[in-house]
Amino acid sequence: MISTKGWSLDTLLELSPNFRAARRVSATSSTVSDTLKEYERKGVPLVVEGFHKHPEWPQEMFSLDSFAEASNSNGTISLSVCSTS
């Protein structure tokens, strides 16, 4: 029987080159912009979390009503109707 019992993140990272640890940074952090630039320059994974808590988060753009409005009858979404203006 296959099980994940006894697995840890450190073990997965050691056993496979396909896995890399990723630092987490809050979207509301005062250093998020500099951190993004640094990690992008290095080509290192970075998880930015809490975008929905940022004061400039466009709540209406990501509402169910906006999603329905951006969807067409064949189930695809047109991003052209979503704007950040």
Residue frames relative to the residue before (quaternion, step in Angstrom):
aa qw qx qy qz dx dy dz
M 1.0000 0.0000 0.0000 0.0000 0.00 0.00 0.00
I 0.3412 -0.7303 0.5572 0.1995 3.57 -0.93 0.93
S 0.0250 0.8031 -0.5918 0.0649 3.54 -0.92 0.93
T 0.3895 -0.6964 0.5474 0.2523 3.56 -1.23 0.45
K 0.3573 0.7449 -0.4889 0.2799 3.56 1.30 0.13
G 0.8034 0.2560 -0.2107 0.4947 3.54 -0.86 0.97
W 0.5232 0.6216 -0.4253 0.3988 3.59 1.23 -0.09
S 0.0270 -0.7692 0.6373 0.0385 3.52 -1.21 0.53
L 0.6482 -0.5069 0.3830 0.4197 3.56 -1.22 0.36
D 0.6450 0.5331 -0.3256 0.4401 3.57 0.92 -0.87
T 0.6471 0.5182 -0.3150 0.4621 3.59 1.00 -0.82
L 0.6538 0.5090 -0.3136 0.4638 3.60 0.92 -0.89
L 0.6611 0.5114 -0.3061 0.4556 3.55 0.95 -0.85
E 0.6630 0.5021 -0.2975 0.4687 3.58 1.06 -0.73
L 0.7269 0.4875 -0.2430 0.4181 3.58 0.97 -0.86
S 0.8211 0.1765 -0.0754 0.5376 3.59 1.08 -0.48
P 0.4187 -0.6978 0.5207 0.2581 3.56 -0.95 0.86
N 0.5684 0.6138 -0.3717 0.4025 3.61 1.28 -0.23
F 0.6995 0.4156 -0.2585 0.5207 3.58 1.22 -0.31
R 0.0051 -0.7799 0.6256 -0.0210 3.54 -1.02 0.88
A 0.4803 -0.6352 0.5121 0.3218 3.55 -1.07 0.69
A 0.1339 -0.7902 0.5941 0.0690 3.56 -1.03 0.74
R 0.3980 -0.7026 0.5438 0.2285 3.52 -0.85 1.03
R 0.2668 -0.7397 0.5954 0.1647 3.55 -1.17 0.62
V 0.0085 -0.7772 0.6291 -0.0135 3.56 -1.04 0.84
S 0.4593 -0.6855 0.4971 0.2683 3.54 -1.07 0.78
A 0.5151 -0.6449 0.4748 0.3056 3.57 -1.03 0.81
T 0.6913 0.4611 -0.2750 0.4836 3.59 1.20 -0.43
S 0.4222 0.7088 -0.4611 0.3267 3.59 1.28 0.07
S 0.5118 -0.6537 0.4622 0.3117 3.58 -1.03 0.73
T 0.7200 0.4252 -0.2419 0.4922 3.59 1.22 -0.38
V 0.3591 0.7768 -0.4722 0.2112 3.60 1.25 0.06
S 0.6428 0.5337 -0.3366 0.4343 3.62 0.92 -0.78
D 0.6794 0.4740 -0.2863 0.4814 3.59 0.89 -0.92
T 0.6413 0.5273 -0.3204 0.4562 3.57 1.01 -0.83
L 0.6303 0.5317 -0.3261 0.4623 3.60 0.99 -0.85
K 0.6678 0.5019 -0.3023 0.4590 3.59 0.86 -0.94
E 0.6587 0.5205 -0.3048 0.4497 3.57 0.94 -0.91
Y 0.7127 0.4542 -0.2663 0.4636 3.58 0.81 -0.99
E 0.6222 0.5242 -0.3447 0.4683 3.58 1.07 -0.67
R 0.6386 0.5297 -0.3196 0.4577 3.58 0.99 -0.85
K 0.7142 0.4442 -0.2403 0.4846 3.57 0.99 -0.89
G 0.3647 -0.7348 0.4917 0.2919 3.60 1.18 -0.47
V 0.4484 0.6869 -0.4365 0.3696 3.54 1.18 0.65
P 0.5296 -0.6432 0.4399 0.3352 3.63 -0.95 0.79
L 0.0060 0.7734 -0.6331 0.0333 3.54 -1.13 0.78
V 0.2077 -0.7581 0.6056 0.1241 3.57 -0.94 0.88
V 0.1231 -0.7665 0.6278 0.0560 3.56 -0.71 1.12
E 0.0451 -0.8322 0.5520 -0.0253 3.55 -0.54 1.17
G 0.7653 0.3987 -0.2794 0.4211 3.52 -1.28 0.39
F 0.2166 0.7934 -0.5419 0.1732 3.60 1.11 0.54
H 0.6538 0.5394 -0.3163 0.4260 3.58 0.99 -0.81
K 0.6534 0.4966 -0.3127 0.4781 3.61 1.25 -0.25
H 0.5050 0.6516 -0.4239 0.3750 3.59 1.27 -0.19
P 0.5459 -0.6548 0.4099 0.3244 3.62 -0.90 0.88
E 0.7200 0.4189 -0.2534 0.4918 3.61 1.13 -0.52
W 0.3409 0.7422 -0.5026 0.2834 3.60 1.26 0.27
P 0.3401 -0.7614 0.5136 0.2019 3.62 -0.68 1.05
Q 0.2275 -0.8341 0.4882 0.1192 3.58 0.26 1.29
E 0.6589 0.5199 -0.3188 0.4404 3.59 0.93 -0.84
M 0.6240 0.5605 -0.3441 0.4219 3.58 1.01 -0.76
F 0.7749 0.3293 -0.1661 0.5133 3.58 1.07 -0.73
S 0.4041 0.6972 -0.4885 0.3346 3.58 1.16 0.56
L 0.6399 -0.5163 0.3940 0.4107 3.57 -1.25 0.30
D 0.6284 0.5364 -0.3390 0.4500 3.59 1.02 -0.76
S 0.6620 0.4963 -0.3020 0.4735 3.58 0.94 -0.86
F 0.6245 0.5324 -0.3300 0.4665 3.58 1.04 -0.78
A 0.6670 0.4929 -0.2986 0.4723 3.59 0.91 -0.92
E 0.6488 0.5228 -0.3090 0.4586 3.58 1.00 -0.82
A 0.6991 0.4672 -0.2627 0.4732 3.59 1.03 -0.81
S 0.6127 0.5481 -0.3452 0.4528 3.59 1.23 -0.37
N 0.2350 -0.7527 0.5873 0.1827 3.55 -1.08 0.58
S 0.7600 -0.4349 0.2449 0.4163 3.55 -1.26 0.15
N 0.7065 0.4442 -0.2934 0.4664 3.65 1.08 -0.47
G 0.6378 -0.5935 0.3114 0.3794 3.58 1.24 0.38
T 0.5798 0.5594 -0.4023 0.4349 3.59 1.22 0.13
I 0.3757 -0.7223 0.5420 0.2083 3.54 -1.25 0.43
S 0.2478 -0.7516 0.5948 0.1412 3.52 -0.96 0.90
L 0.2860 -0.7861 0.5254 0.1556 3.58 -0.46 1.18
S 0.5330 0.6478 -0.4068 0.3617 3.58 1.20 -0.30
V 0.6589 0.4910 -0.3293 0.4651 3.61 1.13 -0.41
C 0.6193 0.5037 -0.3413 0.4963 3.57 1.27 -0.19
S 0.0971 0.7953 -0.5938 0.0738 3.57 -0.65 1.02
T 0.3934 -0.7223 0.5231 0.2236 3.55 -1.18 0.53
S 0.3957 0.7532 -0.4574 0.2588 3.60 1.21 0.24
